[in-house]
């Protein structure tokens, strides 16, 4: 993530969200949060606890969730972080330019409330 942030000329604290694999609380903390030096409040840990691990789709489902639930606005920046076999890390930094209204109907289902730092009800 350090290299992706440098390429985007950003600091980690300028990210609105960091979308990570949904491993569960213990693995998320040990394999992602502590090594990256970020807190769970900037992730979708609570929503991911309901979805479970979706393989390479975790970050895309998380992004869809944020867009559909109006939790990101134009100008927000997000990191999508992937971890592969052998602890290969990938990172992409996104800037939200617009949020299509049609995405509101695509919100992934949740049985319990999700807790997001910048959640704004629709």
ABEGO torsion letter per residue (X at the ends): XAAAAAAAGBBAAABABBBBBBAEAAAAAAAAAAAAGBBAAABAAAAAAAAEBAEAAAAAAAAAAAAAAGABBBGBBBBBBBBBBGGBBBBBBBBBABBBAAAAAABBBBABBBBBAABBBX
